[in-house]
Amino acid sequence: MRNIVLLPLRGGSKGIKNKNLKLFNGKALCSYVIESSLNCEHIDETWVSTEDKNIKDFIKKNHPKVKLFD
């Protein structure tokens, strides 16, 4: 059995605009959960679901092992 993580990352936050790409201790907020997923020995694939072009571009550049889902 394969274990797959699907992370929904909205571009249009109601509270903080573009919060998933905001830096927290020098790293984009979404990178914390993505890296945790990629480093987990029990997870085979990590997918991100987003409609936001900036998030897609960030994922492609910084997390090439992550698959994108529209």
Secondary structure as GFF3:
##gff-version 3
##sequence-region A 1 70
A	DSSP	beta_strand	4	8	.	.	.	ID=ss1
A	DSSP	three_ten_helix	19	21	.	.	.	ID=ss2
A	DSSP	beta_strand	23	24	.	.	.	ID=ss3
A	DSSP	beta_strand	27	28	.	.	.	ID=ss4
A	DSSP	alpha_helix	29	39	.	.	.	ID=ss5
A	DSSP	beta_strand	45	49	.	.	.	ID=ss6
A	DSSP	alpha_helix	53	62	.	.	.	ID=ss7
A	DSSP	beta_strand	67	69	.	.	.	ID=ss8
###
